[in-house]
Amino acid sequence: MACARCGGLLVQEPVYDREGSSQLVLMNRCLQCGNIEDPVSVRNREQITQPSSQKGKARRDPEHPFPPIQLAKG
């Protein structure tokens, strides 16, 4: 399997559930970048969407609060 982040090799590793139970969960870990994928994180990443107020808006640079420094002529 290939990593979605870098294309590196994924290996399956058994780990204990994050909530402290004694249940083992299989996760995929990338040997190259260390990205971890387990069923819960994959599902959460699929559910993350951009807020509706931000859809379709172009990103622009924020205006700087101070004007650029003018070089003194002399």
C-alpha positions as CSV (number, residue, x, y, z in Angstrom):
1,M,0.0,0.0,0.0
2,A,1.1,3.6,-0.7
3,C,0.9,6.6,1.7
4,A,-1.7,9.2,0.6
5,R,0.6,12.0,1.9
6,C,4.0,11.1,0.4
7,G,3.6,7.8,-1.6
8,G,5.8,5.9,0.8
9,L,5.4,2.3,2.0
10,L,2.6,1.7,4.6
11,V,3.0,-1.1,7.1
12,Q,0.2,-2.4,9.4
13,E,0.8,-2.2,13.1
14,P,-1.4,-3.4,15.9
15,V,-1.9,-0.8,18.6
16,Y,-4.2,-0.5,21.6
17,D,-7.4,1.6,21.3
18,R,-6.7,5.2,22.2
19,E,-9.6,5.3,24.6
20,G,-7.8,3.0,27.1
21,S,-9.6,-0.2,26.3
22,S,-7.7,-3.4,25.9
23,Q,-8.9,-3.8,22.3
24,L,-6.2,-4.0,19.6
25,V,-6.7,-1.9,16.5
26,L,-4.8,-2.2,13.2
27,M,-3.4,1.0,11.9
28,N,-1.3,1.8,8.8
29,R,2.0,3.8,9.4
30,C,4.1,5.2,6.6
31,L,7.8,4.3,7.0
32,Q,8.9,7.4,5.1
33,C,6.9,10.3,6.6
34,G,5.4,8.7,9.7
35,N,1.8,9.4,8.7
36,I,-0.7,7.3,10.7
37,E,-3.9,6.0,9.2
38,D,-6.5,4.1,11.2
39,P,-10.2,3.6,10.4
40,V,-11.3,6.5,12.7
41,S,-8.8,9.1,11.4
42,V,-9.6,8.1,7.8
43,R,-13.4,8.6,8.5
44,N,-12.8,11.9,10.2
45,R,-10.6,13.3,7.4
46,E,-13.4,12.4,4.9
47,Q,-16.0,14.3,7.0
48,I,-13.9,17.5,7.2
49,T,-15.3,20.1,4.8
50,Q,-14.7,23.7,4.2
51,P,-17.2,26.0,6.0
52,S,-20.0,27.2,3.7
53,S,-19.0,30.9,4.4
54,Q,-15.6,30.3,2.8
55,K,-16.7,28.4,-0.3
56,G,-16.0,30.1,-3.6
57,K,-14.1,33.0,-2.0
58,A,-10.6,33.7,-3.4
59,R,-7.9,33.9,-0.8
60,R,-6.2,37.3,-0.5
61,D,-3.3,38.6,1.4
62,P,-4.3,40.5,4.6
63,E,-3.5,44.2,4.5
64,H,-0.5,45.1,6.7
65,P,-1.4,47.5,9.6
66,F,1.7,49.7,9.0
67,P,2.8,51.3,5.8
68,P,6.2,50.3,4.4
69,I,9.1,52.3,5.6
70,Q,10.1,55.1,3.3
71,L,13.9,55.4,2.8
72,A,15.2,58.9,3.6
73,K,16.8,60.7,0.7
74,G,20.0,62.3,1.7
